[in-house]
Amino acid sequence: MTPITIKQPFIITIFGASGDLAKLMLFPALYSLYEQGRLPVDFYIIGFARTKKTDSAFQQDFIASVKAAAGGVVNESALKKLSERVRYFTGEYGRSADFESYAKFLKSLKLPANSLHLAYFSVPSVAYKPIIENLAALSKSGLYHIRLILEKPFGVDKQSAEDIFHFALQHFEEEKFYLLDHYLGKPAVRSIMHLRESNRILSHMMRGYEIANVQITAFEEFGVKERASYFDQVGTIKDFVQSHLMQILALATMSLPIDKNAQSLQREKYGVLAAIECPHDPKNIVIGQYQGYTKENGVPQDSHTETFAALRLFIDRLDWFGVPIYVRTGKRLAKKQTYVVVELKKFPFQAANEPPNRLIFELYPFEQAHLTLLNKQEDPAALQEIIASHSVACNVKAKCLPPGHAPLLLDVLRGEKKYFLSFPEIIASWDVVDKISALIADNKIKLELYQAGSSGPAAHLRLPARDGFNWYSLPS
Ligand SMILES: NC(=O)c1ccc[n+]([C@@H]2O[C@H](COP(=O)([O-])OP(=O)(O)OC[C@H]3O[C@@H](n4cnc5c(N)ncnc54)[C@H](OP(=O)(O)O)[C@@H]3O)[C@@H](O)[C@H]2O)c1
């Protein structure tokens, strides 16, 4: 199979191109698409920001960022050629005169009339509205074929997200928006759905009626690094649970879409997210902070921001009635690991000490799916656990892109919206998170301190214990 390539000419404008996301993620992603020969003959990459910079200074930044991301190992000639397509435009996001000059500047590039215009919002969400408004004015006078890419976190709560979406939809049709969570650019996350839709055996197993519980674990070894000032304002629940883990939860528990359309998939994910029963009982929530967090650069000494969270959730639907979903995530833990465990119900005649069948989607460190089966001899000591594992990593070298932004940018260029979020999904996720945040703000949940390098606060073990289960740990 030949890799997906793009033929239609395009311009991608990165608003906020002077910032971290552009340097760390977007420039390297564009380089990998170019280096793999997936981009058309005609295209330009434009950086738009308030910081004054020349084209050549920006091209140097672009080259340096790509090299830093690749650990210095790059195709020098491809990178040089690519940098010749890179331009910089200094402008204010809210000044219409700057956008008129920007439109003239785009025209001067003389790309064919059918060229796509991608607008990437690599700015804090306070800058979304002025950019949307100015782009909308330009789109009436010639900036056609526009696609707008908005990056998670999509506001800070349900109300701010609704406010952004309401404003956005007054200016552009919904189909123009690509709401991006880079987790959906990871092949291992996508494989949760691919495995389900390609294997009837799994689609039978993964119905709520068959399942005892679902567990989602996403542990990080590092702390807040240089993102302390951003992170301290939001905390783990808004930063990690609201989009990344809610999306994984939805992919694992949704009903299979009836076809391969993006809208059908988004509808099924929404169906689960909107049915998540919010944990009114504070006993279903554990939050923690690693010791030493308040001494990190940029973190206030009296910060109560959570760096760990564990939740016990339910899906208020007949097919998932009574099936607990446990979610846990945190920073500064013993090991970086991300995995989803689906534990199947046992037969009533099975002994308590017999392990259940488990289907495990491992996302990190390895991208693998595991299925455990049991073989029991008459002698109870001879219980055999058969573990079938298979890699779900991209294994066709010519088709492999670095996970995250590169596959998603390719999707935007070809108009594929399957791995982007819908407005209702985001609102439904905020609804859950806002209710948890309200309990935390009301001091209903104690912040537990935990040791850096540990497995998080011991209190989180009690969540599955309430239902007679344990957290499952991947064998080391
Ligand atoms: N960094 C990440 O790893 C990451 C991961 C996931 C999501 N995101 C999201 O992606 C977006 C960009 O992230 P980032 O880390 O690159 O952000 P950033 O560095 O804080 O901001 C990007 C650029 O936006 C402009 N800017 C900053 N504050 C502004 C303000 N108050 N009003 C208008 N413009 C402002 C600045 O450019 P000028 O001053 O030159 O105009 C800045 O260089 C954010 O929404 C962030 O939440 C980031």
The ligand as an SDF file (V2000), in Angstrom:
LIG
                    3D

 48 52  0  0  0  0  0  0  0  0999 V2000
    3.0670   23.5680   24.6400 N   0  0  0  0  0  0  0  0  0  0  0  0
    2.4700   22.4080   24.6250 C   0  0  0  0  0  0  0  0  0  0  0  0
    3.1230   21.3560   24.7330 O   0  0  0  0  0  0  0  0  0  0  0  0
    0.9590   22.3100   24.4520 C   0  0  0  0  0  0  0  0  0  0  0  0
    0.3660   21.0490   24.5190 C   0  0  0  0  0  0  0  0  0  0  0  0
   -1.0080   20.9440   24.2960 C   0  0  0  0  0  0  0  0  0  0  0  0
   -1.7480   22.0680   24.0390 C   0  0  0  0  0  0  0  0  0  0  0  0
   -1.1560   23.2980   24.0050 N   0  0  0  0  0  0  0  0  0  0  0  0
   -2.0130   24.4520   23.7050 C   0  0  0  0  0  0  0  0  0  0  0  0
   -1.5930   25.0460   22.4790 O   0  0  0  0  0  0  0  0  0  0  0  0
   -1.6400   26.4590   22.5330 C   0  0  0  0  0  0  0  0  0  0  0  0
   -0.2500   27.0460   22.3250 C   0  0  0  0  0  0  0  0  0  0  0  0
    0.6450   26.5250   23.2860 O   0  0  0  0  0  0  0  0  0  0  0  0
    2.0590   27.2070   23.5990 P   0  0  0  0  0  0  0  0  0  0  0  0
    2.6640   26.4050   24.6830 O   0  0  0  0  0  0  0  0  0  0  0  0
    2.8300   27.4310   22.3550 O   0  0  0  0  0  0  0  0  0  0  0  0
    1.5980   28.6050   24.1730 O   0  0  0  0  0  0  0  0  0  0  0  0
    2.4590   29.9050   24.4830 P   0  0  0  0  0  0  0  0  0  0  0  0
    3.9160   29.6470   24.2250 O   0  0  0  0  0  0  0  0  0  0  0  0
    2.0390   30.4180   25.8000 O   0  0  0  0  0  0  0  0  0  0  0  0
    1.8830   30.9330   23.4000 O   0  0  0  0  0  0  0  0  0  0  0  0
    2.1370   30.8370   22.0210 C   0  0  0  0  0  0  0  0  0  0  0  0
    2.2730   32.2370   21.4500 C   0  0  0  0  0  0  0  0  0  0  0  0
    1.0400   32.9130   21.5970 O   0  0  0  0  0  0  0  0  0  0  0  0
    1.2840   34.3010   21.8480 C   0  0  0  0  0  0  0  0  0  0  0  0
    0.6410   34.6530   23.1310 N   0  0  0  0  0  0  0  0  0  0  0  0
    0.9940   34.2660   24.3840 C   0  0  0  0  0  0  0  0  0  0  0  0
    0.1650   34.7890   25.2960 N   0  0  0  0  0  0  0  0  0  0  0  0
   -0.7460   35.5240   24.6180 C   0  0  0  0  0  0  0  0  0  0  0  0
   -1.8610   36.2980   25.0000 C   0  0  0  0  0  0  0  0  0  0  0  0
   -2.2180   36.4300   26.2820 N   0  0  0  0  0  0  0  0  0  0  0  0
   -2.5820   36.9070   24.0260 N   0  0  0  0  0  0  0  0  0  0  0  0
   -2.2380   36.7730   22.7360 C   0  0  0  0  0  0  0  0  0  0  0  0
   -1.1670   36.0530   22.3180 N   0  0  0  0  0  0  0  0  0  0  0  0
   -0.4380   35.4350   23.2470 C   0  0  0  0  0  0  0  0  0  0  0  0
    2.7810   34.4740   21.9410 C   0  0  0  0  0  0  0  0  0  0  0  0
    3.2290   34.9290   20.6540 O   0  0  0  0  0  0  0  0  0  0  0  0
    3.4560   36.4840   20.3360 P   0  0  0  0  0  0  0  0  0  0  0  0
    3.5980   37.2220   21.6170 O   0  0  0  0  0  0  0  0  0  0  0  0
    4.7190   36.4850   19.5090 O   0  0  0  0  0  0  0  0  0  0  0  0
    2.2630   36.8670   19.5440 O   0  0  0  0  0  0  0  0  0  0  0  0
    3.2980   33.0840   22.1770 C   0  0  0  0  0  0  0  0  0  0  0  0
    4.6070   32.8840   21.6590 O   0  0  0  0  0  0  0  0  0  0  0  0
   -2.2340   26.7800   23.9090 C   0  0  0  0  0  0  0  0  0  0  0  0
   -3.6270   26.9070   23.7660 O   0  0  0  0  0  0  0  0  0  0  0  0
   -1.8850   25.5570   24.7440 C   0  0  0  0  0  0  0  0  0  0  0  0
   -2.7810   25.3850   25.8080 O   0  0  0  0  0  0  0  0  0  0  0  0
    0.1710   23.4370   24.2060 C   0  0  0  0  0  0  0  0  0  0  0  0
  1  2  1  0
  2  3  2  0
  2  4  1  0
  4  5  1  0
  4 48  2  0
  5  6  2  0
  6  7  1  0
  7  8  2  0
  8  9  1  0
  8 48  1  0
  9 10  1  0
  9 46  1  0
 10 11  1  0
 11 12  1  0
 11 44  1  0
 12 13  1  0
 13 14  1  0
 14 15  2  0
 14 16  1  0
 14 17  1  0
 17 18  1  0
 18 19  2  0
 18 20  1  0
 18 21  1  0
 21 22  1  0
 22 23  1  0
 23 24  1  0
 23 42  1  0
 24 25  1  0
 25 26  1  0
 25 36  1  0
 26 27  1  0
 26 35  1  0
 27 28  2  0
 28 29  1  0
 29 30  1  0
 29 35  2  0
 30 31  1  0
 30 32  2  0
 32 33  1  0
 33 34  2  0
 34 35  1  0
 36 37  1  0
 36 42  1  0
 37 38  1  0
 38 39  2  0
 38 40  1  0
 38 41  1  0
 42 43  1  0
 44 45  1  0
 44 46  1  0
 46 47  1  0
M  CHG  2   8   1  16  -1
M  END
$$$$
